[in-house]
Amino acid sequence: MRLTTRTNLAARVLMACAANPDRLIRTAEIAGICNSSAHHVAVVVQRLHAEGYLSTLRGRSGGLRLARQADQVSIGAVFRLFEADIPFAECFDTENNTCPLTETCRLRGYVQRAVEAFYHELDMVTLEDLVRGNCGLIDLLAMQPEPPARCIAESARQ
């Protein structure tokens, strides 16, 4: 099984927003941190916004942020959003299936159950599960890094 780039980017965008809950994030910032093109990230952001996962603000001081609490974002639902229109195998594509085995093949049923099990597992994972307490991820996705220790010490003296 292999996820599409769009699904992977959707997870990255949502994690970046969850890691930076107190600010609007620009698409270009996410593209830079996630090693992707701004165009690809923008396409994913547009879909996540249309489905109510993100809120966006246009303009010079615009950006995006989560439209839902991180514990209300099901990773399984997000993955389905981006993967549902892509058949897992030819025999799952009702319009373009040319496999002569479809009517008698038992493999299709096993694969269908495996795909359902995959989504079932992801349905139990929320965005909060991916981000909460994940210091390494937070450090990688932080759009406002912590000030150097000397800055913290100096501001404490004032």
Helices and strands as residue ranges (DSSP letters): H 5-19, H 27-34, H 38-50, E 54-57, E 63-66, G 70-72, H 75-83, G 90-92, H 107-123, H 127-131, H 135-141, H 149-157
